[in-house]
């Protein structure tokens, strides 16, 4: 085999990037409380390893072949037969493999194994055989062992395997645990099947085994019978050499490329499924409209109830301002008064409506924690909002009481209160001067008289009293002004609370949409067809090894 020195392929890079993006997305969901680590466990712990990651040098590597099977089927015996010596442990009473045995050419460098693979559970044997130079043979622990550590060891090694030689015996070819692993791993690997200890079985068992494999999805699977019996006088079917020759023929640069491309495609498809399942934790995309409509309905009822309950407190506050309007700037008194409008009862009713909104979100299968976080400051600041809005409004109303027409007429009356008396006094003075002048010229002097004095006094009085009484009549009621300001401020506060909750619902929906679009983009990249097509002759050994 020629050593292939191509750079790490874009497909592999994209796959690792997709896994990283998917995990970052999952961490974002957990951080923003859209889901828990338990709900996203499959995604957060998603395994991004491939056979390439077994080596520090990704520019060239051999084919990685592993014997996989249950207890006592003869995996270690087959590896020992391959090596021509005992390198894997075997037993007589209950043969059990508890470690991973690696058998490879001395030129292969695998000194730096990934940290997740326990070194104390690995046995390495080397050889100098040229025909197996480009293959790493691995004997896996018994996956059906009662020891949990053995099963975990198998799962840790599976992502690094190109070809799995699935070893069974006539007695154990229908083991349930075996089929579970086969179905779980599926197309991530190429599969070859070895019916070991064939001298102990029947032809019907061999045929039934093939049928089971075809039901699992294999088309004309590669099944080899082998026999490790020492008694060569008994006629047996032994295809172990053919198995070895087949794998040696697969240990080429082209085959490794094809297996890697196929493995990455399958892993992308699996990542896509895990992501699509994780997207469901966000809840339905169309739930926002229903949640918004529910809030408007609940708020209408609450607003009507609170407005009815606030009539008396607002009237009492308006009366206070009418009597104590000089204390408008008293910071210690006003907050106390405004607490009477938004008291514990009103706060409790508001909290009840917010709780009902959260329950409705849960009913709509939305994640409630993000919405709770958005509503928490609104819930905590509701009293402050009412206080600030009503206080600002009543201050504005008392600074400029009445309407524009009233204020305009008052200004006219104030102007007239000065101008009219002055004009009246000027007219009286003028008349006095004229009469005095005319009287001095007459033969018999005369004066304006008592009547003129009385009339002049009345004229001046009327000129002053008329605008004075007009101002009194036009002056707006402080109580009415305060009442109007309090009502307007309270309504503005309620509208503010309603809008803030509505904005919280929209913000929650926008965050959901952003997270959904991020995940769907990753899913789209996972489902995107690879530009590198996998071409293989029909019914070729490699084609028969793939699901």
VEXKOL-207458 format. One record per residue (C-alpha): residue in three letters; chain; z, x, y. Coordinates in steps of 0.25 Angstrom, whole numbers, plus 5000, padded with zeros to 4 digits. Layout:
<pts>
["ALA" "A" [Z X Y]]
...
</pts>
This chain:
<pts>
["UNK" "A" [5000 5000 5000]]
["UNK" "A" [4997 5005 5014]]
["UNK" "A" [5009 5006 5023]]
["UNK" "A" [5007 4995 5034]]
["UNK" "A" [5010 5000 5048]]
["UNK" "A" [5007 4987 5056]]
["UNK" "A" [5017 4984 5067]]
["UNK" "A" [5026 4972 5066]]
["UNK" "A" [5018 4960 5066]]
["UNK" "A" [5018 4950 5078]]
["UNK" "A" [5021 4939 5068]]
["UNK" "A" [5034 4946 5063]]
["UNK" "A" [5038 4948 5078]]
["UNK" "A" [5036 4934 5081]]
["UNK" "A" [5044 4929 5070]]
["UNK" "A" [5056 4938 5074]]
["UNK" "A" [5054 4933 5088]]
["UNK" "A" [5054 4919 5084]]
["UNK" "A" [5066 4920 5076]]
["UNK" "A" [5073 4927 5088]]
["UNK" "A" [5068 4916 5097]]
["UNK" "A" [5073 4905 5087]]
["UNK" "A" [5087 4911 5086]]
["UNK" "A" [5087 4913 5102]]
["UNK" "A" [5084 4898 5103]]
["UNK" "A" [5095 4894 5093]]
["UNK" "A" [5105 4903 5100]]
["UNK" "A" [5101 4896 5113]]
["UNK" "A" [5103 4882 5107]]
["UNK" "A" [5117 4887 5102]]
["UNK" "A" [5120 4893 5116]]
["UNK" "A" [5116 4880 5123]]
["UNK" "A" [5124 4871 5113]]
["UNK" "A" [5111 4864 5108]]
["UNK" "A" [5115 4868 5093]]
["UNK" "A" [5126 4875 5086]]
["UNK" "A" [5124 4888 5078]]
["UNK" "A" [5126 4880 5065]]
["UNK" "A" [5115 4871 5068]]
["UNK" "A" [5106 4883 5071]]
["UNK" "A" [5111 4892 5060]]
["UNK" "A" [5097 4893 5053]]
["UNK" "A" [5090 4897 5066]]
["UNK" "A" [5101 4906 5071]]
["UNK" "A" [5102 4914 5058]]
["UNK" "A" [5087 4913 5055]]
["UNK" "A" [5082 4925 5047]]
["UNK" "A" [5071 4933 5054]]
["UNK" "A" [5070 4944 5044]]
["UNK" "A" [5057 4947 5037]]
["UNK" "A" [5054 4958 5027]]
["UNK" "A" [5050 4967 5038]]
["UNK" "A" [5064 4967 5043]]
["UNK" "A" [5069 4975 5031]]
["UNK" "A" [5063 4988 5036]]
["UNK" "A" [5065 4995 5049]]
["UNK" "A" [5051 4999 5049]]
["UNK" "A" [5042 4987 5050]]
["UNK" "A" [5029 4994 5050]]
["UNK" "A" [5028 4995 5035]]
["UNK" "A" [5036 4990 5023]]
["UNK" "A" [5034 4987 5008]]
["UNK" "A" [5034 4974 5002]]
["UNK" "A" [5048 4968 4999]]
["UNK" "A" [5049 4961 4985]]
["UNK" "A" [5062 4955 4980]]
["UNK" "A" [5067 4950 4967]]
["UNK" "A" [5074 4937 4969]]
["UNK" "A" [5080 4928 4959]]
["UNK" "A" [5093 4923 4953]]
["UNK" "A" [5104 4929 4944]]
["UNK" "A" [5099 4935 4931]]
["UNK" "A" [5084 4933 4933]]
["UNK" "A" [5081 4948 4932]]
["UNK" "A" [5078 4952 4946]]
["UNK" "A" [5085 4965 4945]]
["UNK" "A" [5079 4968 4931]]
["UNK" "A" [5065 4966 4937]]
["UNK" "A" [5068 4976 4948]]
["UNK" "A" [5073 4986 4938]]
["UNK" "A" [5061 4984 4930]]
["UNK" "A" [5053 4987 4942]]
["UNK" "A" [5060 5000 4946]]
["UNK" "A" [5060 5004 4931]]
["UNK" "A" [5075 5007 4932]]
["UNK" "A" [5088 4999 4935]]
["UNK" "A" [5090 4998 4950]]
["UNK" "A" [5095 4983 4951]]
["UNK" "A" [5107 4979 4944]]
["UNK" "A" [5105 4970 4932]]
["UNK" "A" [5115 4963 4922]]
["UNK" "A" [5116 4957 4909]]
["UNK" "A" [5127 4946 4909]]
["UNK" "A" [5124 4941 4923]]
["UNK" "A" [5114 4949 4931]]
["UNK" "A" [5117 4948 4946]]
["UNK" "A" [5110 4955 4958]]
["UNK" "A" [5120 4957 4969]]
["UNK" "A" [5112 4967 4977]]
["UNK" "A" [5098 4969 4983]]
["UNK" "A" [5091 4980 4976]]
["UNK" "A" [5079 4987 4983]]
["UNK" "A" [5069 4995 4976]]
["UNK" "A" [5058 5002 4984]]
["UNK" "A" [5050 5015 4986]]
["UNK" "A" [5057 5026 4992]]
["UNK" "A" [5048 5027 5004]]
["UNK" "A" [5052 5013 5008]]
["UNK" "A" [5062 5014 5020]]
["UNK" "A" [5072 5003 5020]]
["UNK" "A" [5085 5010 5024]]
["UNK" "A" [5088 5001 5035]]
["UNK" "A" [5090 4988 5030]]
["UNK" "A" [5094 4976 5039]]
["UNK" "A" [5108 4974 5042]]
["UNK" "A" [5109 4960 5035]]
["UNK" "A" [5106 4966 5022]]
["UNK" "A" [5119 4972 5015]]
["UNK" "A" [5116 4987 5011]]
["UNK" "A" [5127 4986 5001]]
["UNK" "A" [5120 4975 4993]]
["UNK" "A" [5107 4984 4993]]
["UNK" "A" [5102 4993 4982]]
["UNK" "A" [5090 5002 4985]]
["UNK" "A" [5082 5009 4974]]
["UNK" "A" [5069 5017 4977]]
["UNK" "A" [5057 5021 4969]]
["UNK" "A" [5045 5030 4970]]
["UNK" "A" [5034 5020 4963]]
["UNK" "A" [5022 5020 4971]]
["UNK" "A" [5017 5006 4966]]
["UNK" "A" [5030 5000 4972]]
["UNK" "A" [5030 5008 4984]]
["UNK" "A" [5028 4996 4994]]
["UNK" "A" [5037 4986 4988]]
["UNK" "A" [5052 4985 4990]]
["UNK" "A" [5058 4978 4977]]
["UNK" "A" [5071 4970 4980]]
["UNK" "A" [5081 4964 4969]]
["UNK" "A" [5088 4953 4976]]
["UNK" "A" [5102 4948 4972]]
["UNK" "A" [5103 4935 4964]]
["UNK" "A" [5102 4924 4974]]
["UNK" "A" [5109 4914 4965]]
["UNK" "A" [5121 4922 4964]]
["UNK" "A" [5134 4916 4967]]
["UNK" "A" [5138 4927 4976]]
["UNK" "A" [5134 4923 4990]]
["UNK" "A" [5132 4937 4994]]
["UNK" "A" [5120 4938 4984]]
["UNK" "A" [5113 4926 4990]]
["UNK" "A" [5115 4931 5004]]
["UNK" "A" [5109 4945 5000]]
["UNK" "A" [5097 4938 4995]]
["UNK" "A" [5095 4930 5008]]
["UNK" "A" [5097 4942 5016]]
["UNK" "A" [5086 4949 5009]]
["UNK" "A" [5076 4938 5008]]
["UNK" "A" [5070 4939 5022]]
["UNK" "A" [5066 4954 5018]]
["UNK" "A" [5058 4950 5006]]
["UNK" "A" [5042 4949 5005]]
["UNK" "A" [5041 4945 4990]]
["UNK" "A" [5051 4938 4982]]
["UNK" "A" [5050 4940 4967]]
["UNK" "A" [5058 4928 4962]]
["UNK" "A" [5063 4931 4949]]
["UNK" "A" [5068 4920 4939]]
["UNK" "A" [5071 4919 4924]]
["UNK" "A" [5067 4908 4915]]
["UNK" "A" [5081 4902 4915]]
["UNK" "A" [5082 4902 4930]]
["UNK" "A" [5069 4900 4937]]
["UNK" "A" [5073 4886 4942]]
["UNK" "A" [5086 4891 4949]]
["UNK" "A" [5088 4882 4961]]
["UNK" "A" [5093 4894 4970]]
["UNK" "A" [5080 4901 4967]]
["UNK" "A" [5072 4890 4972]]
["UNK" "A" [5080 4888 4985]]
["UNK" "A" [5078 4903 4989]]
["UNK" "A" [5063 4901 4986]]
["UNK" "A" [5062 4888 4994]]
["UNK" "A" [5070 4894 5006]]
["UNK" "A" [5062 4907 5006]]
["UNK" "A" [5049 4901 5004]]
["UNK" "A" [5037 4908 5010]]
["UNK" "A" [5045 4919 5016]]
["UNK" "A" [5042 4928 5004]]
["UNK" "A" [5031 4930 4994]]
["UNK" "A" [5036 4925 4980]]
["UNK" "A" [5034 4931 4966]]
["UNK" "A" [5041 4925 4954]]
["UNK" "A" [5046 4932 4942]]
["UNK" "A" [5050 4925 4929]]
["UNK" "A" [5059 4935 4923]]
["UNK" "A" [5064 4936 4909]]
["UNK" "A" [5052 4928 4905]]
["UNK" "A" [5055 4932 4890]]
["UNK" "A" [5066 4922 4891]]
["UNK" "A" [5058 4910 4896]]
["UNK" "A" [5047 4900 4892]]
["UNK" "A" [5033 4898 4898]]
["UNK" "A" [5037 4885 4903]]
["UNK" "A" [5048 4891 4912]]
["UNK" "A" [5038 4900 4918]]
["UNK" "A" [5028 4888 4920]]
["UNK" "A" [5039 4880 4926]]
["UNK" "A" [5043 4891 4935]]
["UNK" "A" [5029 4892 4941]]
["UNK" "A" [5029 4877 4943]]
["UNK" "A" [5042 4878 4951]]
["UNK" "A" [5036 4888 4960]]
["UNK" "A" [5024 4880 4962]]
["UNK" "A" [5033 4868 4966]]
["UNK" "A" [5040 4878 4976]]
["UNK" "A" [5026 4880 4983]]
["UNK" "A" [5020 4892 4976]]
["UNK" "A" [5006 4892 4972]]
["UNK" "A" [5003 4899 4959]]
["UNK" "A" [5016 4908 4961]]
["UNK" "A" [5017 4922 4956]]
["UNK" "A" [5026 4922 4944]]
["UNK" "A" [5028 4934 4935]]
["UNK" "A" [5036 4934 4922]]
["UNK" "A" [5044 4946 4918]]
["UNK" "A" [5053 4951 4907]]
["UNK" "A" [5062 4962 4907]]
["UNK" "A" [5066 4961 4892]]
["UNK" "A" [5068 4974 4885]]
["UNK" "A" [5062 4969 4872]]
["UNK" "A" [5047 4971 4873]]
["UNK" "A" [5044 4966 4859]]
["UNK" "A" [5045 4952 4865]]
["UNK" "A" [5033 4947 4871]]
["UNK" "A" [5036 4943 4885]]
["UNK" "A" [5028 4941 4898]]
["UNK" "A" [5031 4951 4908]]
["UNK" "A" [5023 4951 4922]]
["UNK" "A" [5033 4961 4929]]
["UNK" "A" [5022 4971 4931]]
["UNK" "A" [5013 4961 4937]]
["UNK" "A" [5023 4957 4946]]
["UNK" "A" [5025 4971 4951]]
["UNK" "A" [5010 4973 4952]]
["UNK" "A" [5009 4960 4961]]
["UNK" "A" [5019 4965 4970]]
["UNK" "A" [5013 4979 4971]]
["UNK" "A" [5000 4972 4975]]
["UNK" "A" [5007 4964 4986]]
["UNK" "A" [5014 4976 4992]]
["UNK" "A" [5003 4978 5002]]
["UNK" "A" [5002 4978 5018]]
["UNK" "A" [4994 4965 5018]]
["UNK" "A" [5004 4958 5008]]
["UNK" "A" [5016 4962 5017]]
["UNK" "A" [5009 4957 5029]]
["UNK" "A" [5005 4944 5023]]
["UNK" "A" [5019 4942 5018]]
["UNK" "A" [5025 4945 5031]]
["UNK" "A" [5016 4936 5038]]
["UNK" "A" [5019 4925 5029]]
["UNK" "A" [5034 4927 5029]]
["UNK" "A" [5034 4927 5044]]
["UNK" "A" [5026 4914 5044]]
["UNK" "A" [5036 4907 5035]]
["UNK" "A" [5048 4912 5042]]
["UNK" "A" [5042 4907 5055]]
["UNK" "A" [5040 4893 5049]]
["UNK" "A" [5054 4893 5044]]
["UNK" "A" [5059 4897 5058]]
["UNK" "A" [5051 4886 5064]]
["UNK" "A" [5058 4876 5054]]
["UNK" "A" [5072 4881 5058]]
["UNK" "A" [5069 4880 5072]]
["UNK" "A" [5063 4866 5071]]
["UNK" "A" [5076 4862 5064]]
["UNK" "A" [5084 4869 5075]]
["UNK" "A" [5077 4862 5086]]
["UNK" "A" [5083 4848 5081]]
["UNK" "A" [5096 4853 5086]]
["UNK" "A" [5091 4850 5100]]
["UNK" "A" [5089 4836 5097]]
["UNK" "A" [5077 4827 5100]]
["UNK" "A" [5069 4830 5112]]
["UNK" "A" [5068 4815 5117]]
["UNK" "A" [5083 4813 5117]]
["UNK" "A" [5084 4816 5132]]
["UNK" "A" [5078 4803 5137]]
["UNK" "A" [5087 4795 5128]]
["UNK" "A" [5099 4802 5133]]
["UNK" "A" [5095 4801 5147]]
["UNK" "A" [5093 4786 5146]]
["UNK" "A" [5106 4785 5139]]
["UNK" "A" [5113 4792 5151]]
["UNK" "A" [5107 4783 5161]]
["UNK" "A" [5112 4771 5154]]
["UNK" "A" [5126 4776 5152]]
["UNK" "A" [5126 4781 5167]]
["UNK" "A" [5122 4767 5172]]
["UNK" "A" [5134 4761 5165]]
["UNK" "A" [5143 4772 5170]]
["UNK" "A" [5139 4772 5184]]
["UNK" "A" [5141 4757 5185]]
["UNK" "A" [5155 4758 5179]]
["UNK" "A" [5159 4769 5188]]
["UNK" "A" [5154 4763 5201]]
["UNK" "A" [5161 4750 5198]]
["UNK" "A" [5174 4758 5196]]
["UNK" "A" [5172 4767 5208]]
["UNK" "A" [5172 4755 5218]]
["UNK" "A" [5186 4754 5221]]
["UNK" "A" [5189 4769 5222]]
["UNK" "A" [5178 4771 5231]]
["UNK" "A" [5182 4760 5240]]
["UNK" "A" [5196 4766 5241]]
["UNK" "A" [5191 4779 5244]]
["UNK" "A" [5182 4773 5255]]
["UNK" "A" [5195 4767 5261]]
["UNK" "A" [5202 4780 5261]]
["UNK" "A" [5191 4786 5269]]
["UNK" "A" [5191 4775 5279]]
["UNK" "A" [5206 4778 5282]]
["UNK" "A" [5206 4793 5279]]
["UNK" "A" [5192 4797 5284]]
["UNK" "A" [5199 4809 5291]]
["UNK" "A" [5202 4815 5277]]
["UNK" "A" [5188 4816 5273]]
["UNK" "A" [5189 4831 5272]]
["UNK" "A" [5202 4831 5265]]
["UNK" "A" [5198 4838 5252]]
["UNK" "A" [5211 4835 5245]]
["UNK" "A" [5210 4820 5247]]
["UNK" "A" [5196 4817 5244]]
["UNK" "A" [5194 4822 5230]]
["UNK" "A" [5206 4814 5226]]
["UNK" "A" [5199 4801 5231]]
["UNK" "A" [5186 4804 5225]]
["UNK" "A" [5193 4806 5211]]
["UNK" "A" [5196 4791 5212]]
["UNK" "A" [5181 4788 5211]]
["UNK" "A" [5178 4797 5199]]
["UNK" "A" [5191 4796 5192]]
["UNK" "A" [5194 4799 5177]]
["UNK" "A" [5189 4786 5173]]
["UNK" "A" [5175 4788 5179]]
["UNK" "A" [5175 4802 5173]]
["UNK" "A" [5178 4797 5159]]
["UNK" "A" [5167 4787 5160]]
["UNK" "A" [5158 4798 5165]]
["UNK" "A" [5162 4806 5153]]
["UNK" "A" [5160 4795 5143]]
["UNK" "A" [5146 4793 5148]]
["UNK" "A" [5143 4808 5146]]
["UNK" "A" [5149 4808 5132]]
["UNK" "A" [5140 4796 5129]]
["UNK" "A" [5128 4804 5133]]
["UNK" "A" [5132 4816 5124]]
["UNK" "A" [5134 4806 5113]]
["UNK" "A" [5120 4800 5115]]
["UNK" "A" [5114 4814 5115]]
["UNK" "A" [5121 4817 5102]]
["UNK" "A" [5115 4803 5097]]
["UNK" "A" [5102 4808 5101]]
["UNK" "A" [5104 4821 5093]]
["UNK" "A" [5104 4830 5105]]
["UNK" "A" [5114 4842 5105]]
["UNK" "A" [5125 4837 5114]]
["UNK" "A" [5132 4850 5118]]
["UNK" "A" [5121 4854 5128]]
["UNK" "A" [5122 4841 5135]]
["UNK" "A" [5137 4842 5135]]
["UNK" "A" [5136 4855 5142]]
["UNK" "A" [5127 4849 5152]]
["UNK" "A" [5136 4837 5155]]
["UNK" "A" [5149 4844 5155]]
["UNK" "A" [5148 4849 5170]]
["UNK" "A" [5144 4835 5174]]
["UNK" "A" [5156 4829 5167]]
["UNK" "A" [5165 4839 5173]]
["UNK" "A" [5160 4838 5187]]
["UNK" "A" [5158 4823 5188]]
["UNK" "A" [5170 4821 5196]]
["UNK" "A" [5167 4832 5206]]
["UNK" "A" [5153 4826 5208]]
["UNK" "A" [5158 4812 5211]]
["UNK" "A" [5169 4818 5221]]
["UNK" "A" [5158 4827 5228]]
["UNK" "A" [5148 4816 5229]]
["UNK" "A" [5157 4805 5235]]
["UNK" "A" [5165 4815 5244]]
["UNK" "A" [5152 4820 5250]]
["UNK" "A" [5146 4806 5252]]
["UNK" "A" [5159 4800 5258]]
["UNK" "A" [5159 4812 5268]]
["UNK" "A" [5145 4809 5272]]
["UNK" "A" [5148 4794 5274]]
["UNK" "A" [5160 4797 5282]]
["UNK" "A" [5154 4807 5291]]
["UNK" "A" [5142 4798 5294]]
["UNK" "A" [5147 4783 5292]]
["UNK" "A" [5138 4771 5293]]
["UNK" "A" [5123 4771 5294]]
["UNK" "A" [5114 4777 5303]]
["UNK" "A" [5113 4764 5312]]
["UNK" "A" [5128 4763 5314]]
["UNK" "A" [5129 4778 5317]]
["UNK" "A" [5117 4777 5327]]
["UNK" "A" [5123 4764 5334]]
["UNK" "A" [5137 4771 5335]]
["UNK" "A" [5131 4783 5342]]
["UNK" "A" [5124 4773 5352]]
["UNK" "A" [5137 4766 5354]]
["UNK" "A" [5144 4779 5357]]
["UNK" "A" [5134 4783 5367]]
["UNK" "A" [5135 4769 5373]]
["UNK" "A" [5150 4770 5374]]
["UNK" "A" [5148 4781 5384]]
["UNK" "A" [5136 4777 5391]]
["UNK" "A" [5139 4762 5393]]
["UNK" "A" [5152 4764 5400]]
["UNK" "A" [5147 4775 5409]]
["UNK" "A" [5135 4767 5413]]
["UNK" "A" [5144 4755 5416]]
["UNK" "A" [5153 4763 5424]]
["UNK" "A" [5141 4769 5431]]
["UNK" "A" [5136 4755 5434]]
["UNK" "A" [5149 4751 5440]]
["UNK" "A" [5150 4763 5448]]
["UNK" "A" [5137 4761 5454]]
["UNK" "A" [5140 4746 5457]]
["UNK" "A" [5153 4750 5464]]
["UNK" "A" [5146 4761 5472]]
["UNK" "A" [5135 4751 5477]]
["UNK" "A" [5145 4740 5480]]
["UNK" "A" [5153 4750 5488]]
["UNK" "A" [5141 4755 5496]]
["UNK" "A" [5136 4741 5499]]
["UNK" "A" [5150 4736 5503]]
["UNK" "A" [5152 4748 5513]]
["UNK" "A" [5139 4744 5520]]
["UNK" "A" [5143 4729 5521]]
["UNK" "A" [5150 4724 5534]]
["UNK" "A" [5161 4719 5525]]
["UNK" "A" [5164 4729 5514]]
["UNK" "A" [5166 4724 5500]]
["UNK" "A" [5169 4730 5486]]
["UNK" "A" [5164 4727 5471]]
["UNK" "A" [5176 4718 5468]]
["UNK" "A" [5185 4715 5457]]
["UNK" "A" [5174 4708 5448]]
["UNK" "A" [5165 4720 5449]]
["UNK" "A" [5177 4729 5444]]
["UNK" "A" [5180 4720 5433]]
["UNK" "A" [5166 4719 5428]]
["UNK" "A" [5163 4733 5430]]
["UNK" "A" [5175 4736 5421]]
["UNK" "A" [5171 4727 5411]]
["UNK" "A" [5157 4733 5411]]
["UNK" "A" [5162 4747 5408]]
["UNK" "A" [5171 4742 5397]]
["UNK" "A" [5160 4734 5390]]
["UNK" "A" [5151 4747 5391]]
["UNK" "A" [5161 4755 5384]]
["UNK" "A" [5167 4745 5374]]
["UNK" "A" [5153 4740 5369]]
["UNK" "A" [5149 4753 5363]]
["UNK" "A" [5164 4756 5359]]
["UNK" "A" [5164 4743 5351]]
["UNK" "A" [5150 4745 5346]]
["UNK" "A" [5155 4759 5340]]
["UNK" "A" [5167 4752 5333]]
["UNK" "A" [5158 4742 5327]]
["UNK" "A" [5147 4752 5322]]
["UNK" "A" [5157 4762 5317]]
["UNK" "A" [5155 4762 5301]]
["UNK" "A" [5167 4760 5292]]
["UNK" "A" [5172 4773 5286]]
["UNK" "A" [5176 4765 5274]]
["UNK" "A" [5162 4760 5272]]
["UNK" "A" [5156 4774 5274]]
["UNK" "A" [5166 4780 5264]]
["UNK" "A" [5163 4769 5254]]
["UNK" "A" [5148 4771 5256]]
["UNK" "A" [5149 4786 5255]]
["UNK" "A" [5158 4786 5242]]
["UNK" "A" [5149 4776 5235]]
["UNK" "A" [5137 4785 5238]]
["UNK" "A" [5144 4797 5234]]
["UNK" "A" [5149 4791 5221]]
["UNK" "A" [5135 4786 5218]]
["UNK" "A" [5129 4800 5221]]
["UNK" "A" [5140 4806 5212]]
["UNK" "A" [5136 4796 5200]]
["UNK" "A" [5121 4799 5202]]
["UNK" "A" [5124 4814 5202]]
["UNK" "A" [5132 4813 5189]]
["UNK" "A" [5121 4804 5182]]
["UNK" "A" [5110 4814 5187]]
["UNK" "A" [5118 4826 5182]]
["UNK" "A" [5119 4820 5168]]
["UNK" "A" [5105 4816 5168]]
["UNK" "A" [5101 4831 5172]]
["UNK" "A" [5110 4836 5161]]
["UNK" "A" [5102 4827 5151]]
["UNK" "A" [5089 4833 5156]]
["UNK" "A" [5094 4847 5156]]
["UNK" "A" [5099 4845 5142]]
["UNK" "A" [5085 4840 5138]]
["UNK" "A" [5078 4851 5145]]
["UNK" "A" [5087 4862 5137]]
["UNK" "A" [5083 4855 5124]]
["UNK" "A" [5069 4855 5128]]
["UNK" "A" [5069 4870 5131]]
["UNK" "A" [5076 4873 5118]]
["UNK" "A" [5067 4864 5110]]
["UNK" "A" [5054 4870 5116]]
["UNK" "A" [5059 4884 5113]]
["UNK" "A" [5061 4881 5099]]
["UNK" "A" [5048 4874 5098]]
["UNK" "A" [5041 4886 5104]]
["UNK" "A" [5047 4895 5093]]
["UNK" "A" [5044 4885 5082]]
["UNK" "A" [5029 4885 5087]]
["UNK" "A" [5029 4900 5086]]
["UNK" "A" [5034 4899 5072]]
["UNK" "A" [5024 4889 5068]]
["UNK" "A" [5012 4896 5075]]
["UNK" "A" [5002 4901 5064]]
["UNK" "A" [5002 4916 5063]]
["UNK" "A" [4989 4922 5067]]
["UNK" "A" [4990 4931 5055]]
["UNK" "A" [4985 4923 5044]]
["UNK" "A" [4990 4926 5030]]
["UNK" "A" [4978 4927 5021]]
["UNK" "A" [4979 4929 5006]]
["UNK" "A" [4970 4926 4994]]
["UNK" "A" [4972 4913 4987]]
["UNK" "A" [4980 4915 4975]]
["UNK" "A" [4983 4929 4978]]
["UNK" "A" [4997 4935 4973]]
["UNK" "A" [5002 4934 4988]]
["UNK" "A" [4997 4920 4990]]
["UNK" "A" [5004 4916 4977]]
["UNK" "A" [5017 4922 4981]]
["UNK" "A" [5018 4913 4994]]
["UNK" "A" [5023 4899 4996]]
</pts>
